[in-house]
Amino acid sequence: MRAFVTDQDWLTVVQLPTYAPDLNPVEGVWSLLRRCFLANVAFTGPEHLIRTVRQGLHVIQYRSDLIDGCLAGTGLTLTPA
């Protein structure tokens, strides 16, 4: 893998800690799901849980401010430095 990375001029690899939830925007999405859509729900079965998670993700998908907030919480940007 290191040989491949060194051969690619366009590729920049940043080594992250093995577990860094503060640097992972997906953790922010899961936090939103837990606080807004999954809170205080007694799921009747796996299908109910899956349906609720999908509905929550659908709502988040169309709220760019929520997605931007999850990314901003990490301190990372979408543009190269």
PEKA-V472027 format. One record per pair of residues at least 24 apart in sequence whose ideal C-beta (glycine too) atoms are under 8 Angstrom apart, sorted by the first residue. I is the first residue (numbers start at 1). GAP is how many residues later the second one is. D is the distance in whole Angstrom. If there is no record, write none. Layout:
# PEKA-V472027
{{I,GAP,D} {I,GAP,D}}
This chain:
# PEKA-V472027
{{12,68,8} {22,51,8} {22,52,7} {23,51,5} {23,52,8} {23,53,7} {24,50,7} {25,42,8} {25,45,5} {25,46,5} {25,48,7} {25,49,5} {25,51,7} {26,44,8} {27,43,8} {28,41,7} {28,42,3} {28,43,8} {28,45,5} {28,46,7} {29,28,8} {29,31,6} {29,38,8} {29,41,5} {32,24,8} {32,28,6} {32,34,6} {32,38,7} {33,24,7} {33,27,7}}
